[in-house]
């Protein structure tokens, strides 16, 4: 994509120097719509080394200095989950748009406070699930809108991986918002919300707990007001698994919903792979699945360019639609954790 004549290149400041920030910087480097203009760490030397290694022109030795940088339009926020609300709100108060890594918040009240701050200061806040912005996800939604599988009745979604070096990994730290649900299950939940179109009214979850106190795995059933159901599975102690099955009245859809995609199974410079999307248009198991092909690339770049587009067009309506989904997801994640801890069904609290 290229910016329209009315739009300028969106200048991004990266708040933090984690590995995901390196990947983001690398993947958006070739974009004509966005440019990483600056990076910040709480340590001057760390920020300088990160900027130097990643071809970034400026660096700051504090987060506050990045927020005060007049040559930054938007903050990319890849900090630990427990810091998202604090720094998204501070960025909004500084007049910066915010592209925030998932999960947006640790609970629904945090999520609402973040969007309230963005609205007060007339900036945009967007939760960045990279797969959301993949052409494949657009193709999936178009199939559903076109009635390719009839009316959606249920979704099963999973995401899991085996955690490397768990003793030192922040995903094992409850004080930083760790755990399988927030790290991996948030992806599966976001796909469920995307397909079902609303939040569940009640959830029942069961988890296995690590010694540190985080959930190492979780399975859950989500109940909807109209009687539909969804199932979610996530884990940090299994081989990589990622996929979803959407069952409709007149067909079935299956997807891997990968963050980053390649057209081929080998040779991608970053190791990206093809992502499956296939549809069976009909109810009989004798009907073959049809493979759906879409554009491929980095979800980081797709997300950054989509954000640049809505910022350039001042499309606050699009941001509000995304905000509704993010608040639904935050409320559902909160209910799932409460359910798993209490071994009981929990109502989902989306409204005030």
MARTI-438682 format. One record per residue (C-alpha): residue in one letter; y, x, z. Coordinates in Angstrom, 2 decimals. Layout:
BEGIN
+-------+---------+---------+---------+
! mikol !      yy !      xx !      zz !
+-------+---------+---------+---------+
!     A !       Y !       X !       Z !
...
+-------+---------+---------+---------+
END
This chain:
BEGIN
+-------+---------+---------+---------+
! mikol !      yy !      xx !      zz !
+-------+---------+---------+---------+
!     X !    0.00 !    0.00 !    0.00 !
!     X !    3.59 !    1.01 !   -0.56 !
!     X !    6.69 !   -0.21 !    1.26 !
!     X !    8.88 !   -2.68 !   -0.61 !
!     X !   12.42 !   -1.56 !   -1.50 !
!     X !   13.67 !   -3.44 !    1.57 !
!     X !   11.28 !   -1.67 !    3.91 !
!     X !   11.52 !    1.82 !    5.30 !
!     X !    8.69 !    4.12 !    6.29 !
!     X !    7.68 !    3.21 !    9.85 !
!     X !    8.08 !    6.21 !   12.15 !
!     X !    5.34 !    6.36 !   14.77 !
!     X !    5.41 !    8.11 !   18.11 !
!     X !    2.02 !    8.76 !   19.72 !
!     X !    1.89 !    8.29 !   23.48 !
!     X !   -0.86 !   10.65 !   24.64 !
!     X !   -3.00 !   13.34 !   23.07 !
!     X !   -6.54 !   12.01 !   23.37 !
!     X !   -9.12 !   12.51 !   20.64 !
!     X !   -8.50 !    9.05 !   19.23 !
!     X !   -4.85 !   10.05 !   18.72 !
!     X !   -6.04 !   13.01 !   16.62 !
!     X !   -8.18 !   10.71 !   14.48 !
!     X !   -5.34 !    8.24 !   14.06 !
!     X !   -2.90 !   10.97 !   13.02 !
!     X !   -5.38 !   12.41 !   10.55 !
!     X !   -6.16 !    9.06 !    8.95 !
!     X !   -2.58 !    7.88 !    8.48 !
!     X !   -1.33 !   11.22 !    7.16 !
!     X !   -1.61 !   10.17 !    3.51 !
!     X !    0.10 !    6.79 !    3.98 !
!     X !    3.36 !    6.03 !    2.21 !
!     X !    4.17 !    3.25 !    4.69 !
!     X !    3.92 !    5.05 !    8.03 !
!     X !    4.56 !    8.55 !    9.33 !
!     X !    3.68 !   10.08 !   12.68 !
!     X !    7.06 !   11.47 !   13.68 !
!     X !    6.44 !   12.63 !   17.24 !
!     X !    3.83 !   12.96 !   19.97 !
!     X !    4.08 !   13.07 !   23.74 !
!     X !    2.06 !   14.24 !   26.70 !
!     X !    2.87 !   14.54 !   30.36 !
!     X !    2.53 !   18.29 !   29.81 !
!     X !    4.91 !   20.14 !   27.50 !
!     X !    2.33 !   22.71 !   26.41 !
!     X !   -0.27 !   20.05 !   25.64 !
!     X !    2.22 !   18.09 !   23.55 !
!     X !    3.30 !   21.20 !   21.66 !
!     X !   -0.28 !   22.23 !   20.92 !
!     X !   -1.19 !   18.72 !   19.78 !
!     X !    1.83 !   18.47 !   17.48 !
!     X !    1.18 !   21.92 !   16.04 !
!     X !   -2.53 !   21.25 !   15.42 !
!     X !   -1.87 !   17.89 !   13.77 !
!     X !    1.18 !   18.63 !   11.65 !
!     X !    3.60 !   16.53 !   13.71 !
!     X !    7.22 !   17.57 !   13.53 !
!     X !    8.34 !   16.86 !   17.09 !
!     X !    6.81 !   16.70 !   20.52 !
!     X !    7.90 !   15.61 !   23.99 !
!     X !    6.76 !   16.78 !   27.40 !
!     X !    6.99 !   13.33 !   28.93 !
!     X !    6.21 !    9.77 !   27.90 !
!     X !    9.72 !    8.71 !   28.83 !
!     X !   11.22 !   11.22 !   26.39 !
!     X !    9.19 !    9.77 !   23.53 !
!     X !   10.38 !    6.25 !   24.37 !
!     X !   13.97 !    7.54 !   24.26 !
!     X !   13.51 !    9.24 !   20.86 !
!     X !   15.90 !    7.50 !   18.41 !
!     X !   13.83 !    8.65 !   15.44 !
!     X !   10.75 !    6.68 !   16.54 !
!     X !   10.34 !    3.02 !   15.55 !
!     X !    6.94 !    2.22 !   17.00 !
!     X !    4.71 !    3.55 !   19.75 !
!     X !    0.99 !    3.99 !   19.12 !
!     X !   -0.60 !    3.60 !   22.55 !
!     X !   -4.09 !    5.13 !   22.94 !
!     X !   -3.90 !    5.74 !   26.71 !
!     X !   -6.71 !    4.71 !   29.10 !
!     X !   -7.09 !    0.93 !   29.43 !
!     X !   -5.53 !    0.90 !   32.90 !
!     X !   -2.23 !    2.24 !   31.50 !
!     X !   -1.78 !   -0.11 !   28.54 !
!     X !    0.30 !   -2.76 !   30.31 !
!     X !    2.64 !   -0.33 !   32.06 !
!     X !    3.52 !    1.67 !   28.97 !
!     X !    3.58 !   -1.19 !   26.49 !
!     X !    6.14 !   -2.93 !   28.70 !
!     X !    8.18 !    0.27 !   29.08 !
!     X !    8.09 !    0.81 !   25.31 !
!     X !    9.30 !   -2.74 !   24.71 !
!     X !   12.11 !   -2.22 !   27.20 !
!     X !   13.07 !    0.88 !   25.22 !
!     X !   13.27 !   -1.22 !   22.04 !
!     X !   10.11 !    0.15 !   20.46 !
!     X !    7.43 !   -1.85 !   18.68 !
!     X !    3.94 !   -1.20 !   20.07 !
!     X !    0.58 !   -0.79 !   18.34 !
!     X !   -1.78 !   -0.80 !   21.31 !
!     X !   -5.41 !    0.28 !   21.35 !
!     X !   -8.01 !   -2.21 !   22.50 !
!     X !   -8.54 !   -3.79 !   24.90 !
!     X !   -4.91 !   -4.78 !   25.20 !
!     X !   -5.04 !   -5.38 !   28.95 !
!     X !   -7.26 !   -5.53 !   32.01 !
!     X !   -6.62 !   -9.24 !   32.49 !
!     X !   -4.82 !  -12.26 !   31.13 !
!     X !   -1.79 !  -11.90 !   33.42 !
!     X !   -1.23 !   -8.33 !   32.18 !
!     X !   -1.56 !   -9.46 !   28.56 !
!     X !    0.97 !  -12.27 !   29.04 !
!     X !    3.40 !   -9.90 !   30.74 !
!     X !    3.14 !   -7.48 !   27.84 !
!     X !    3.88 !  -10.14 !   25.22 !
!     X !    6.66 !  -11.60 !   27.36 !
!     X !    8.31 !   -8.17 !   27.49 !
!     X !    8.00 !   -7.77 !   23.72 !
!     X !    9.57 !  -11.19 !   23.14 !
!     X !   12.44 !  -10.53 !   25.57 !
!     X !   13.32 !   -7.29 !   23.84 !
!     X !   12.72 !   -8.65 !   20.30 !
!     X !   10.02 !   -6.15 !   19.39 !
!     X !    6.48 !   -6.60 !   18.14 !
!     X !    3.28 !   -5.91 !   20.06 !
!     X !   -0.08 !   -5.83 !   18.30 !
!     X !   -3.57 !   -5.12 !   19.63 !
!     X !   -5.23 !   -2.59 !   17.32 !
!     X !   -8.86 !   -3.38 !   16.55 !
!     X !   -9.26 !   -1.23 !   13.41 !
!     X !  -11.97 !   -3.42 !   11.88 !
!     X !   -9.58 !   -6.42 !   12.01 !
!     X !   -7.62 !   -4.86 !    9.19 !
!     X !  -10.53 !   -3.81 !    6.98 !
!     X !  -10.66 !   -5.57 !    3.59 !
!     X !  -14.20 !   -6.55 !    4.55 !
!     X !  -12.90 !   -8.62 !    7.48 !
!     X !  -10.52 !  -10.39 !    5.13 !
!     X !  -13.44 !  -11.11 !    2.80 !
!     X !  -15.48 !  -12.49 !    5.69 !
!     X !  -12.69 !  -14.83 !    6.77 !
!     X !  -12.20 !  -16.00 !    3.19 !
!     X !  -15.91 !  -16.85 !    2.95 !
!     X !  -15.62 !  -18.91 !    6.12 !
!     X !  -12.45 !  -20.66 !    4.93 !
!     X !  -14.12 !  -21.46 !    1.60 !
!     X !  -17.05 !  -23.11 !    3.38 !
!     X !  -19.62 !  -20.59 !    2.18 !
!     X !  -21.80 !  -21.31 !    5.23 !
!     X !  -20.45 !  -24.74 !    6.13 !
!     X !  -19.16 !  -25.33 !    9.64 !
!     X !  -19.65 !  -22.40 !   12.03 !
!     X !  -22.02 !  -23.39 !   14.84 !
!     X !  -22.77 !  -20.13 !   16.65 !
!     X !  -22.13 !  -16.39 !   16.66 !
!     X !  -24.18 !  -13.53 !   18.03 !
!     X !  -22.29 !  -10.24 !   18.25 !
!     X !  -23.24 !   -6.86 !   19.68 !
!     X !  -21.82 !   -3.38 !   20.05 !
!     X !  -23.47 !   -0.53 !   21.87 !
!     X !  -23.82 !    3.24 !   21.91 !
!     X !  -25.22 !    6.01 !   24.06 !
!     X !  -22.52 !    7.59 !   26.16 !
!     X !  -22.26 !   11.36 !   25.87 !
!     X !  -21.61 !   13.31 !   29.08 !
!     X !  -21.27 !   10.21 !   31.30 !
!     X !  -20.34 !   12.24 !   34.39 !
!     X !  -17.01 !   13.26 !   32.84 !
!     X !  -16.33 !   10.30 !   30.53 !
!     X !  -13.41 !    8.03 !   31.41 !
!     X !  -15.52 !    5.02 !   30.37 !
!     X !  -17.44 !    5.49 !   33.64 !
!     X !  -14.31 !    5.30 !   35.79 !
!     X !  -13.51 !    1.80 !   37.09 !
!     X !   -9.97 !    2.82 !   38.07 !
!     X !   -9.24 !    3.61 !   34.40 !
!     X !  -10.61 !    0.32 !   33.09 !
!     X !  -14.00 !    1.69 !   32.11 !
!     X !  -17.27 !   -0.11 !   31.47 !
!     X !  -19.29 !   -1.37 !   28.55 !
!     X !  -17.54 !   -4.74 !   28.33 !
!     X !  -13.99 !   -3.42 !   28.02 !
!     X !  -14.94 !   -0.52 !   25.76 !
!     X !  -17.61 !   -1.99 !   23.48 !
!     X !  -17.91 !   -5.65 !   24.39 !
!     X !  -14.24 !   -6.20 !   23.63 !
!     X !  -15.06 !   -5.52 !   19.98 !
!     X !  -17.90 !   -8.04 !   19.93 !
!     X !  -15.74 !  -10.59 !   21.72 !
!     X !  -12.86 !  -10.11 !   19.31 !
!     X !  -15.21 !  -10.80 !   16.39 !
!     X !  -16.48 !  -13.93 !   18.13 !
!     X !  -12.89 !  -15.15 !   18.72 !
!     X !  -11.98 !  -14.38 !   15.11 !
!     X !  -14.88 !  -16.48 !   13.80 !
!     X !  -14.87 !  -19.31 !   16.33 !
!     X !  -11.09 !  -19.68 !   16.20 !
!     X !  -10.55 !  -20.29 !   19.90 !
!     X !  -11.53 !  -19.12 !   23.36 !
!     X !  -14.60 !  -20.45 !   25.18 !
!     X !  -14.13 !  -22.75 !   28.13 !
!     X !  -16.88 !  -21.21 !   30.26 !
!     X !  -18.96 !  -18.02 !   30.30 !
!     X !  -22.11 !  -16.79 !   32.00 !
!     X !  -22.70 !  -13.02 !   32.04 !
!     X !  -25.32 !  -10.64 !   33.42 !
!     X !  -24.71 !   -6.91 !   33.78 !
!     X !  -26.39 !   -3.68 !   34.80 !
!     X !  -24.10 !   -1.58 !   37.00 !
!     X !  -23.65 !    2.18 !   37.08 !
!     X !  -23.29 !    4.09 !   40.36 !
!     X !  -19.58 !    4.48 !   39.65 !
!     X !  -19.19 !    0.71 !   39.71 !
!     X !  -18.69 !    0.00 !   35.99 !
!     X !  -20.99 !   -2.16 !   33.90 !
!     X !  -23.28 !    0.04 !   31.82 !
!     X !  -24.51 !   -2.98 !   29.85 !
!     X !  -23.87 !   -6.70 !   29.69 !
!     X !  -25.16 !   -9.82 !   27.96 !
!     X !  -23.36 !  -13.14 !   28.04 !
!     X !  -23.31 !  -16.68 !   26.73 !
!     X !  -19.98 !  -18.27 !   25.83 !
!     X !  -19.64 !  -22.07 !   25.91 !
!     X !  -17.03 !  -23.91 !   23.83 !
!     X !  -15.32 !  -27.24 !   24.38 !
!     X !  -16.94 !  -28.76 !   21.28 !
!     X !  -20.45 !  -27.77 !   22.34 !
!     X !  -20.80 !  -24.62 !   20.25 !
!     X !  -22.04 !  -21.38 !   21.82 !
!     X !  -21.81 !  -17.67 !   21.20 !
!     X !  -23.73 !  -14.72 !   22.58 !
!     X !  -22.35 !  -11.26 !   23.32 !
!     X !  -24.22 !   -8.03 !   23.99 !
!     X !  -22.74 !   -4.62 !   24.80 !
!     X !  -24.04 !   -1.39 !   26.28 !
!     X !  -23.31 !    2.29 !   26.81 !
!     X !  -26.95 !    3.40 !   27.24 !
!     X !  -28.51 !    2.52 !   23.88 !
!     X !  -28.69 !    3.88 !   20.35 !
!     X !  -25.74 !    2.81 !   18.23 !
!     X !  -25.83 !   -0.90 !   17.46 !
!     X !  -23.07 !   -2.96 !   15.93 !
!     X !  -23.34 !   -6.24 !   14.12 !
!     X !  -22.89 !   -9.98 !   14.14 !
!     X !  -24.69 !  -13.03 !   12.80 !
!     X !  -22.67 !  -16.16 !   12.12 !
!     X !  -24.73 !  -19.33 !   11.72 !
!     X !  -23.23 !  -22.32 !    9.95 !
!     X !  -24.45 !  -25.76 !    9.00 !
!     X !  -25.02 !  -24.65 !    5.41 !
!     X !  -25.63 !  -20.91 !    5.53 !
!     X !  -25.61 !  -17.62 !    7.39 !
!     X !  -23.34 !  -14.59 !    7.38 !
!     X !  -24.15 !  -11.11 !    8.69 !
!     X !  -21.71 !   -8.23 !    9.21 !
!     X !  -21.48 !   -4.80 !   10.85 !
!     X !  -17.66 !   -5.03 !   11.15 !
!     X !  -17.21 !   -1.23 !   11.26 !
!     X !  -13.84 !    0.28 !   12.14 !
!     X !  -13.89 !    2.78 !    9.29 !
!     X !  -15.77 !    2.45 !    6.02 !
!     X !  -16.91 !    4.44 !    3.01 !
!     X !  -18.22 !    3.34 !   -0.39 !
!     X !  -21.25 !    5.64 !   -0.11 !
!     X !  -23.74 !    6.56 !    2.59 !
!     X !  -23.15 !   10.29 !    2.20 !
!     X !  -20.35 !   12.67 !    1.39 !
!     X !  -17.42 !   11.01 !    3.14 !
!     X !  -15.09 !   13.70 !    4.48 !
!     X !  -14.96 !   12.08 !    7.92 !
!     X !  -18.52 !   10.83 !    8.06 !
!     X !  -17.60 !    7.20 !    7.47 !
!     X !  -20.38 !    4.90 !    6.22 !
!     X !  -20.66 !    1.64 !    4.27 !
!     X !  -20.39 !   -1.53 !    6.35 !
!     X !  -22.71 !   -4.42 !    5.65 !
!     X !  -21.40 !   -7.89 !    4.86 !
!     X !  -23.80 !  -10.38 !    3.36 !
!     X !  -24.02 !  -14.13 !    3.07 !
!     X !  -26.80 !  -16.66 !    2.49 !
!     X !  -25.33 !  -19.76 !    0.86 !
!     X !  -27.87 !  -22.38 !    1.88 !
!     X !  -30.27 !  -23.37 !    4.63 !
!     X !  -33.64 !  -22.23 !    3.26 !
!     X !  -35.06 !  -18.79 !    4.02 !
!     X !  -36.11 !  -18.53 !    0.37 !
!     X !  -32.46 !  -18.16 !   -0.63 !
!     X !  -31.58 !  -14.46 !   -0.94 !
!     X !  -28.64 !  -12.89 !    0.83 !
!     X !  -25.69 !  -11.91 !   -1.36 !
!     X !  -24.07 !   -8.55 !   -0.60 !
!     X !  -20.27 !   -8.72 !   -0.46 !
!     X !  -18.35 !   -5.62 !   -1.55 !
!     X !  -14.85 !   -4.86 !   -0.33 !
!     X !  -12.32 !   -2.07 !   -0.31 !
!     X !  -13.05 !    0.78 !    2.07 !
!     X !  -11.14 !    3.29 !    4.16 !
!     X !   -9.85 !    4.09 !    7.62 !
!     X !   -9.23 !    1.15 !    9.92 !
!     X !   -6.53 !    3.22 !   11.62 !
!     X !   -4.62 !    3.43 !    8.36 !
!     X !   -5.24 !   -0.23 !    7.49 !
!     X !   -3.98 !   -1.26 !   10.95 !
!     X !   -0.90 !    0.96 !   10.86 !
!     X !    0.06 !   -0.24 !    7.39 !
!     X !   -0.50 !   -3.89 !    8.31 !
!     X !    1.77 !   -3.38 !   11.30 !
!     X !    4.37 !   -1.68 !    9.13 !
!     X !    4.25 !   -4.66 !    6.80 !
!     X !    4.84 !   -7.29 !    9.50 !
!     X !    7.55 !   -5.16 !   11.14 !
!     X !    9.24 !   -4.65 !    7.77 !
!     X !    9.19 !   -8.38 !    7.04 !
!     X !   10.06 !   -9.33 !   10.64 !
!     X !    7.05 !  -11.63 !   10.58 !
!     X !    7.08 !  -12.69 !   14.21 !
!     X !    4.94 !  -15.73 !   13.36 !
!     X !    2.05 !  -13.44 !   12.40 !
!     X !    2.48 !  -11.50 !   15.63 !
!     X !    2.43 !  -14.73 !   17.65 !
!     X !   -0.84 !  -15.77 !   16.02 !
!     X !   -2.33 !  -12.40 !   16.90 !
!     X !   -0.91 !  -12.70 !   20.43 !
!     X !   -2.77 !  -15.98 !   20.96 !
!     X !   -6.06 !  -14.29 !   20.08 !
!     X !   -5.29 !  -11.32 !   22.32 !
!     X !   -4.49 !  -13.56 !   25.28 !
!     X !   -7.68 !  -15.56 !   24.67 !
!     X !   -9.67 !  -12.34 !   24.59 !
!     X !   -8.04 !  -10.97 !   27.75 !
!     X !   -8.80 !  -14.20 !   29.61 !
!     X !  -12.39 !  -14.20 !   28.36 !
!     X !  -12.98 !  -10.55 !   29.29 !
!     X !  -11.64 !  -11.28 !   32.77 !
!     X !  -13.97 !  -14.28 !   33.13 !
!     X !  -16.97 !  -12.32 !   31.85 !
!     X !  -16.50 !   -9.60 !   34.46 !
!     X !  -16.05 !  -12.16 !   37.21 !
!     X !  -19.19 !  -13.95 !   36.06 !
!     X !  -21.26 !  -10.77 !   35.98 !
!     X !  -20.06 !   -9.65 !   39.42 !
!     X !  -20.65 !  -13.03 !   41.01 !
!     X !  -23.78 !  -14.01 !   39.06 !
!     X !  -22.26 !  -17.39 !   38.28 !
!     X !  -20.68 !  -19.36 !   35.47 !
!     X !  -16.88 !  -18.93 !   35.31 !
!     X !  -14.21 !  -21.03 !   33.62 !
!     X !  -11.95 !  -19.16 !   31.18 !
!     X !   -8.26 !  -19.19 !   32.16 !
!     X !   -6.08 !  -18.96 !   29.06 !
!     X !   -3.23 !  -21.31 !   29.92 !
!     X !   -0.60 !  -21.01 !   32.62 !
+-------+---------+---------+---------+
END
